[in-house]
Amino acid sequence: MLRFLVLTSLAALALADRVPEPRYIEDSLERVVGGDVAQPNSWPWQISLQYKSGSSYRTHVEEPLLPKTGSRTWRVVIGEHDLNSNSGREQVMTVKTVHIHQLWDASNVANGFDIALMHLTSEATLNAYAQLGSLPPNGQILPHKNLCYITGWGLTSTGGSISSQLKQAYLPMVDHKTCTSPSWWGSTVSDTMVCGGGGAESGCNGDSGGPLNCLVDGKYSVHGIASFVSGYGCNTPRKPTVFTRVSAYIDWMNMCKRFQETADMLKFLLLTSLAALVLAERRPEPRYLEDDSVEERVVGGEVARPNSWPWQISLQFKSGSSYRHTCGGTLIKRGWVMTAAHCVDSSRDWRVVLGDHNINSHEGSEQYMSVSRVHIHPNWNSNNVAAGWDIALLRLSTEASLNNNVQLGALPPSGQVLPNKNPCYISGWGRTASEWDTMTQICFSAGGQLSAQLKQAYLPSVDHRTCSGYGWWGSSVKDSMVCAGGGRESGCQGDSGGPLNCSVNGNWVVHGVTSFVSSSGCNATKKPTVFTRVSAYIGWMNG
């Protein structure tokens, strides 16, 4: 857990020439503007992020960060005060992996999601000079003018000389209503951001990723991650520094850290979820198939005939004013959908789209249903993912209208187990290929071209004895799971929760809920896609 650090400023953006648009505040040599030099190590959670340039490390970025993230060598300096001298208090840590939020889009900066985690190669030693930053409770919003300080290494004024010593500037909180008013930032600032300052002191270039330290109940908590300032200047009136609101991403950070720790400890399992995805670097262990990036899906296969799998649904969550596809699922009753437990949580605004084929266009066959309740299996535990129970039911707010494009998926009898090589198809929206070389690639997606049309891939079932055998999945696969494929075609990111449609006595029956694939590749040999076995949960669904 101590090896994780919060990072933002995923890209450095050029300024608009005439309009006061946001500029990301990591670029060139500008830093904290105004303020004063902090007492050494008075903000012991503040770190200096540095990248290798030749034989030395640089503490600022002079070119866009995001395209270089995967290729650069990063290090973090903890317990730092003066960048130009060594006090003996510093701890220097190299960065193992970078986890960029899956929804970050440098071409749409107002969309937010300017947050990342860095996994360190070794754990920090906590002492008087190195402490963990306290994070706020999930969703906490601070009141207007709450006392806060921004910290960072920087300039004494816009265009002035650089200070090598850590600086601090008082930036009182600006509430969302004020900050989004027309004469302030307007609609540029979303509800996942927080504003501070707006007067003579501010954050500026070079402070990106640094903390906004706010006093709450007598203690300082990190409520913001420095993100952008106005194109008119670092301390423009009514253009306060804008921060990523930390309390909006607590769930994402906790999942990312928890799943990495699970992988490090058990050495066999990686999990992706609505807010995070983490992979072991070398071992071909399972990884969960769903993530917010909505980028990797069915690998191999072909485009399905429109509405040929009429029980297939698109599970989507609200992001700003629109919805994003994140998982598949099966309509099992007119008011109920079956999906994977790791696809859902109760905190999001969900909707289900029935009768869809092309998720990028409206074809007239769709039915849009909001989700009124989420029922996750009570035994599901993301800290013990190998136990199974990866299944959930969604109660729709209204019942579906059944027609040629929307039908109920047939479920198997309780306990039914398919023989080896039973004909089955996985369906979902997805890519034609994949590459999963590093955790960094996974975090902001990689591989293949995204297909907006529903795809299908032939995945014959693999019996439990084979799938759990040596050289295959071994003990990672339980008898409450079912395997299919293991060759050139498979399920991959984005198909989680979707159906495994199997031909039984001339009828298509949903025998699986897509769950995980191997971390060594979406179509790794002898690592078939693993599904929750539906017939093991008939009693629970009917109960």
C-alpha positions in Angstrom: 0.0 0.0 0.0 2.8 2.4 0.8 4.1 1.9 -2.7 1.3 3.8 -4.3 1.4 7.6 -4.9 -1.2 9.8 -6.5 -0.2 11.6 -9.7 -2.0 13.9 -12.1 -1.2 16.2 -15.1 -1.2 13.4 -17.6 -0.5 15.8 -20.4 0.9 19.3 -20.9 -1.4 21.3 -23.1 -0.6 24.3 -25.3 -2.5 27.6 -24.4 -5.3 29.0 -26.4 -4.1 32.3 -27.9 -7.2 34.4 -27.2 -9.5 32.7 -24.8 -8.9 31.9 -21.1 -9.0 28.2 -21.6 -7.4 25.8 -19.1 -3.8 24.9 -19.4 -2.4 22.0 -17.7 0.1 23.2 -15.1 3.0 20.8 -15.7 5.2 22.3 -18.5 8.2 24.5 -18.6 9.7 25.9 -15.4 6.8 27.7 -13.7 5.6 26.5 -10.3 3.8 27.9 -7.3 3.2 31.6 -7.8 3.0 33.8 -4.7 3.1 32.2 -1.3 6.3 31.5 0.7 8.9 28.9 1.4 7.5 26.1 3.5 9.1 24.9 6.7 11.3 21.9 5.7 9.2 18.7 5.6 6.1 20.4 7.0 4.2 18.7 4.2 5.8 15.2 4.6 3.5 13.6 2.0 4.7 15.9 -0.8 6.9 14.2 -3.4 9.0 15.3 -6.3 8.3 13.3 -9.5 11.3 13.2 -11.8 12.1 11.6 -15.1 15.4 10.4 -16.5 17.1 12.6 -19.0 20.5 11.3 -20.1 22.4 10.4 -17.0 20.4 12.6 -14.6 16.8 13.1 -13.5 14.8 16.3 -14.3 12.1 17.7 -12.0 10.0 19.4 -14.6 8.5 18.4 -17.9 9.1 20.5 -21.0 7.0 18.4 -23.4 3.7 16.5 -23.3 3.8 13.8 -20.7 1.1 11.3 -21.8 2.7 10.1 -25.0 6.0 9.5 -23.2 4.6 7.9 -20.0 5.2 4.3 -21.2 8.7 4.9 -22.4 10.2 7.2 -19.7 12.0 6.1 -16.6 10.4 7.7 -13.6 11.5 8.1 -10.0 9.9 9.7 -6.9 11.8 11.6 -4.2 10.2 11.5 -0.8 11.2 13.7 2.1 12.6 16.4 -0.3 12.8 20.1 0.5 15.6 21.7 -1.6 15.9 20.2 -5.0 19.4 21.5 -5.3 20.9 19.9 -2.2 20.9 16.6 -0.4 19.8 16.8 3.2 20.1 13.1 4.0 16.3 12.9 4.6 15.4 12.0 1.0 14.2 8.6 -0.1 14.6 7.9 -3.8 12.2 5.3 -5.3 11.9 4.1 -8.9 8.5 3.7 -10.4 7.4 0.2 -11.4 4.2 0.9 -13.2 1.9 3.8 -14.0 -1.9 3.5 -13.7 -3.6 6.3 -15.6 -7.4 6.6 -15.2 -9.0 4.8 -18.0 -11.3 7.7 -18.9 -8.6 10.3 -19.2 -8.7 12.0 -22.6 -6.1 14.7 -23.3 -8.3 16.0 -26.2 -11.2 16.7 -23.8 -9.6 18.2 -20.7 -12.9 19.5 -19.3 -14.1 15.9 -19.1 -11.8 15.4 -16.0 -10.3 12.1 -14.8 -6.9 13.8 -14.5 -5.6 11.3 -12.0 -3.1 8.4 -12.0 -1.4 6.1 -9.5 2.3 5.2 -9.5 3.3 1.9 -8.1 6.8 2.1 -6.5 9.3 -0.7 -6.7 9.9 -0.6 -3.0 8.0 0.7 0.0 8.6 4.0 1.7 10.0 4.2 5.2 7.7 6.4 7.2 9.4 8.8 9.6 9.2 12.5 10.6 10.0 13.5 7.0 7.9 11.0 5.0 4.3 10.4 5.9 1.2 9.3 4.1 -1.2 12.0 2.9 -4.6 11.7 4.5 -7.4 11.3 2.0 -11.0 12.5 2.5 -14.0 10.2 2.8 -15.6 9.2 -0.5 -17.7 12.0 -1.9 -16.8 14.7 0.7 -17.3 18.3 -0.5 -15.7 21.1 1.4 -17.5 24.4 2.1 -16.7 27.7 0.4 -13.5 29.4 1.8 -12.3 26.3 3.6 -8.7 26.8 4.5 -6.3 25.1 2.0 -2.7 25.3 0.9 -1.1 24.3 -2.4 2.5 23.1 -2.2 5.2 22.7 -4.8 8.6 23.8 -6.1 8.3 26.9 -8.2 8.5 30.5 -9.3 8.1 33.5 -7.0 5.9 35.2 -9.7 4.7 34.4 -13.3 7.9 34.7 -15.4 10.1 35.1 -12.3 13.0 33.1 -10.9 12.6 29.5 -9.9 12.8 28.5 -6.2 14.5 25.2 -5.5 12.8 25.1 -2.1 9.3 23.7 -1.4 6.8 26.5 -1.4 3.3 26.8 -0.1 0.5 29.2 -1.0 -2.8 29.8 0.8 -5.7 28.9 -1.6 -9.1 29.0 0.1 -11.7 26.7 -1.3 -14.1 28.0 -3.9 -17.4 26.2 -3.9 -18.6 24.5 -7.1 -21.5 26.9 -7.6 -19.2 29.9 -7.5 -16.4 28.3 -9.6 -18.8 27.2 -12.4 -20.6 30.6 -12.6 -20.3 32.3 -16.1 -17.8 34.9 -15.0 -15.6 32.3 -13.3 -14.8 28.9 -15.0 -18.3 28.1 -16.2 -19.0 24.6 -17.6 -15.2 23.9 -17.9 -15.2 22.8 -14.3 -17.1 19.5 -13.7 -18.3 18.1 -10.4 -15.3 15.9 -10.2 -13.1 18.9 -9.8 -12.5 21.4 -7.0 -11.3 25.0 -7.2 -8.9 26.9 -4.9 -7.8 30.5 -4.8 -8.6 32.9 -7.6 -6.5 35.9 -6.4 -2.9 36.8 -6.1 -1.6 33.3 -5.3 -2.1 30.2 -7.3 -0.6 27.0 -8.5 1.2 27.2 -11.8 3.3 25.2 -14.2 5.3 22.5 -12.5 2.9 22.0 -9.6 0.7 19.5 -11.5 0.0 16.4 -9.5 0.8 18.1 -6.2 -1.6 18.2 -3.3 -4.2 20.7 -2.2 -3.9 20.4 1.5 -7.1 21.4 3.3 -7.8 21.8 7.0 -10.7 19.7 8.1 -11.5 19.1 11.8 -8.1 20.2 12.9 -6.2 18.0 10.4 -4.9 18.4 6.9 -6.3 16.2 4.2 -5.4 16.1 0.5 -8.6 17.2 -1.2 -7.2 18.1 -4.6 -4.6 17.2 -7.2 -3.3 20.2 -9.0 -4.5 20.1 -12.6 -4.9 23.3 -14.5 -4.9 27.1 -14.4 -6.2 29.9 -16.8 -4.5 30.6 -20.1 -4.5 34.3 -19.0 -2.1 33.7 -16.2 -1.4 31.7 -13.1 -3.1 34.0 -10.7 -5.9 35.5 -12.7 -8.9 36.8 -10.7 -11.9 34.6 -10.9 -9.9 31.9 -12.5 -8.9 29.8 -9.4 -6.5 26.9 -9.8 -8.5 23.8 -10.7 -7.8 20.5 -9.0 -9.0 16.9 -9.5 -11.3 16.3 -6.5 -9.7 13.4 -4.7 -13.0 12.4 -2.9 -14.5 11.6 -6.3 -11.9 8.9 -6.9 -11.6 7.1 -3.6 -13.2 3.9 -4.9 -11.0 3.8 -8.0 -7.8 4.3 -5.9 -8.8 1.7 -3.3 -9.6 -0.9 -6.0 -6.4 -0.3 -7.8 -4.3 -0.6 -4.7 -6.3 -3.6 -3.3 -6.1 -5.6 -6.5 -2.3 -4.9 -6.9 -1.7 -6.0 -3.4 -3.8 -9.2 -4.1 -1.6 -9.9 -7.1 1.6 -9.3 -5.2 0.5 -11.5 -2.4 -1.2 -14.4 -4.1 1.0 -14.3 -7.2 -1.8 -15.6 -9.3 -4.7 -13.2 -9.9 -5.2 -9.8 -11.4 -8.5 -8.0 -11.3 -10.0 -5.2 -13.3 -13.1 -3.4 -12.2 -15.2 -0.3 -13.0 -12.5 1.9 -11.6 -9.3 0.0 -11.9 -7.3 -2.8 -13.7 -4.0 -4.3 -12.6 -1.9 -7.0 -14.2 1.0 -9.1 -13.0 4.0 -8.4 -15.2 5.0 -11.9 -16.4 2.8 -14.7 -15.1 -0.2 -15.8 -17.2 -2.7 -15.4 -14.4 -6.4 -14.4 -14.6 -7.5 -10.9 -15.2 -11.0 -9.6 -15.0 -12.5 -8.5 -18.2 -14.2 -5.2 -17.6 -12.8 -1.7 -17.3 -13.9 1.9 -17.6 -11.8 2.5 -20.7 -14.3 0.4 -22.6 -11.6 -0.4 -25.1 -10.8 -4.1 -25.3 -13.6 -6.6 -26.1 -14.2 -9.7 -28.1 -10.9 -10.8 -29.7 -11.1 -12.7 -32.9 -14.5 -13.8 -34.2 -16.8 -11.8 -36.5 -19.5 -9.2 -36.5 -22.8 -10.8 -35.4 -26.0 -10.6 -37.5 -28.0 -7.7 -36.0 -30.1 -8.8 -33.0 -29.2 -12.5 -33.5 -28.4 -12.6 -29.8 -31.6 -10.7 -28.7 -30.9 -11.3 -24.9 -27.5 -9.5 -25.1 -27.6 -6.1 -23.4 -25.1 -3.2 -23.1 -24.5 -2.1 -19.5 -23.6 1.6 -19.3 -22.8 4.0 -16.6 -23.4 7.8 -16.5 -20.3 9.9 -17.1 -21.1 13.6 -17.2 -24.1 14.1 -19.5 -23.6 10.9 -21.4 -23.5 7.1 -20.8 -20.5 4.8 -21.4 -20.6 1.1 -22.3 -18.6 -0.9 -19.8 -20.0 -4.5 -19.7 -22.3 -6.9 -21.3 -25.2 -8.9 -19.7 -28.2 -11.1 -20.3 -31.9 -10.2 -20.1 -33.3 -13.1 -18.1 -36.7 -11.7 -17.1 -38.5 -8.7 -18.5 -37.4 -6.7 -15.5 -34.1 -8.4 -14.7 -30.6 -8.5 -16.2 -27.7 -10.9 -15.2 -24.1 -9.7 -15.3 -20.8 -10.1 -13.5 -20.4 -8.9 -9.9 -17.1 -7.1 -10.7 -18.9 -5.0 -13.3 -21.1 -3.1 -10.9 -21.3 -1.2 -7.7 -24.3 0.6 -6.2 -22.8 4.1 -6.3 -23.1 4.7 -10.1 -26.0 5.7 -12.2 -26.6 2.7 -14.5 -28.7 2.0 -17.5 -29.2 -1.0 -19.7 -29.7 -0.9 -23.5 -31.7 -3.7 -25.0 -31.9 -4.6 -28.7 -28.6 -2.8 -29.5 -26.2 -3.8 -32.3 -24.1 -0.7 -33.0 -23.3 1.1 -29.8 -22.3 4.2 -31.7 -25.6 4.8 -33.5 -29.3 4.7 -32.8 -31.0 2.1 -35.0 -34.6 2.2 -33.6 -34.5 -1.3 -32.1 -33.1 -0.2 -28.8 -34.9 0.0 -25.5 -33.2 2.1 -22.7 -33.9 1.1 -19.1 -32.6 2.6 -15.9 -31.4 0.3 -13.1 -33.4 0.6 -9.9 -31.4 -1.9 -7.8 -28.1 -3.8 -8.0 -28.0 -7.2 -6.3 -24.4 -8.5 -6.0 -24.0 -12.1 -4.8 -23.5 -11.9 -1.1 -20.4 -14.2 -1.2 -18.6 -12.1 -3.8 -15.4 -10.7 -2.4 -13.0 -8.8 -4.5 -10.2 -9.5 -2.0 -10.6 -13.3 -2.7 -11.5 -13.4 -6.4 -10.5 -17.0 -6.9 -13.4 -18.0 -4.7 -15.8 -17.2 -7.6 -19.3 -15.8 -7.0 -18.8 -13.3 -9.8 -22.5 -12.7 -10.6 -25.0 -10.0 -10.1 -28.6 -9.2 -10.9 -29.9 -5.8 -12.0 -33.5 -4.8 -11.4 -34.8 -2.6 -14.2 -37.0 0.4 -13.4 -39.4 -0.7 -16.2 -40.1 -4.1 -17.9 -38.7 -4.8 -21.3 -41.0 -5.1 -24.3 -40.3 -8.5 -26.0 -40.1 -8.5 -29.8 -37.9 -9.8 -32.6 -35.0 -7.7 -31.3 -35.4 -8.2 -27.6 -35.9 -11.7 -26.1 -35.2 -13.5 -22.8 -32.1 -15.6 -22.5 -32.8 -19.2 -21.7 -31.0 -20.5 -18.6 -29.9 -24.1 -18.0 -31.3 -26.4 -15.4 -29.7 -26.1 -11.9 -26.4 -28.0 -11.8 -26.2 -28.8 -15.5 -22.6 -29.2 -16.7 -21.6 -29.2 -20.4 -19.4 -31.9 -21.9 -16.0 -31.0 -23.4 -16.2 -29.2 -26.8 -19.8 -28.3 -26.6 -20.5 -25.6 -29.3 -20.7 -22.2 -27.6 -20.4 -18.6 -28.7 -19.3 -15.5 -26.7 -20.8 -12.2 -27.8 -19.9 -8.6 -27.1 -18.7 -5.3 -28.5 -15.0 -5.5 -29.1 -11.6 -5.4 -30.7 -10.1 -7.5 -33.4 -6.8 -8.0 -31.6 -5.1 -7.3 -28.3 -1.7 -6.7 -26.7 -1.1 -6.8 -23.0 2.6 -6.3 -22.3 2.6 -4.1 -19.3 0.3 -2.7 -16.6 0.7 0.8 -18.0 -0.7 -0.3 -21.4 -3.6 -1.9 -19.6 -4.5 1.2 -17.6 -5.2 3.4 -20.5 -6.0 0.6 -23.0 -4.1 -0.9 -25.8 -4.5 -3.3 -28.7 -6.6 -3.7 -31.8 -9.3 -1.6 -33.4 -12.6 -1.1 -31.5 -15.7 -2.5 -33.1 -18.9 -0.6 -32.4 -20.9 -3.6 -33.7 -21.8 -6.6 -31.7 -19.3 -9.4 -32.3 -19.4 -13.2 -31.8 -16.6 -15.7 -31.4 -16.9 -19.5 -31.4 -15.6 -20.8 -28.1 -16.2 -24.6 -27.5 -16.6 -25.5 -23.9 -13.6 -27.0 -22.0 -14.6 -29.5 -19.4 -13.6 -28.8 -15.8 -11.1 -31.6 -15.5 -9.1 -30.3 -18.5 -9.4 -26.6 -17.6 -8.3 -27.2 -14.0 -5.5 -29.4 -15.0 -1.8 -28.8 -14.8 -0.6 -26.5 -17.6 -4.1 -25.0 -17.9 -5.8 -23.0 -15.2 -5.1 -25.3 -12.3 -6.8 -24.6 -9.0 -7.7 -21.0 -10.1 -10.8 -22.4 -11.8 -13.5 -23.7 -9.4 -16.4 -26.0 -10.1 -18.7 -23.0 -10.1 -17.0 -21.8 -13.2 -17.0 -22.9 -16.8 -14.2 -22.6 -19.4 -14.4 -22.1 -23.1 -11.9 -21.5 -25.9 -8.2 -21.5 -25.2 -7.1 -20.9 -28.8 -7.1 -18.0 -31.2 -10.5 -16.4 -30.2 -11.6 -15.3 -26.8 -13.3 -12.8 -24.7 -11.3 -9.7 -23.6 -11.8 -6.4 -21.8 -15.3 -5.0 -22.1 -17.1 -8.3 -22.5 -17.3 -8.9 -18.8 -20.8 -9.9 -17.7 -21.8 -10.9 -21.2 -23.3 -14.3 -22.1 -21.7 -17.6 -23.1 -24.3 -18.9 -25.5 -24.2 -22.7 -25.8 -26.1 -25.0 -28.2 -28.0 -27.6 -26.2 -30.6 -29.9 -27.8 -30.9 -27.5 -30.7 -31.5 -24.4 -28.5 -29.2 -21.6 -27.4 -28.8 -21.5 -23.6 -26.8 -19.0 -21.6 -24.3 -21.2 -19.6 -21.8 -18.6 -18.6 -21.3 -15.0 -17.5 -18.0 -13.7 -18.8 -15.5 -13.3 -16.0 -11.7 -13.4 -16.7 -8.9 -14.2 -19.1 -5.2 -14.8 -18.8 -2.8 -11.9 -18.1 -0.5 -13.3 -20.8 -3.1 -12.6 -23.5 -6.7 -12.6 -24.3 -6.4 -15.7 -26.5 -3.5 -17.5 -24.8 -3.2 -21.2 -25.5 -4.4 -23.4 -22.7 -5.8 -20.4 -20.9 -9.5 -20.4 -22.1 -11.8 -17.6 -21.1 -13.4 -18.3 -17.7 -17.1 -17.7 -17.0 -19.3 -17.9 -14.0 -21.2 -21.1 -14.5 -24.9 -20.0 -14.6 -26.3 -23.4 -13.6 -24.5 -23.1 -10.2 -26.5 -20.0 -9.3 -30.1 -20.9 -10.5 -31.2 -21.3 -6.9 -29.8 -17.9 -5.9 -31.4 -16.2 -8.8 -34.8 -17.7 -8.2 -34.6 -17.1 -4.4 
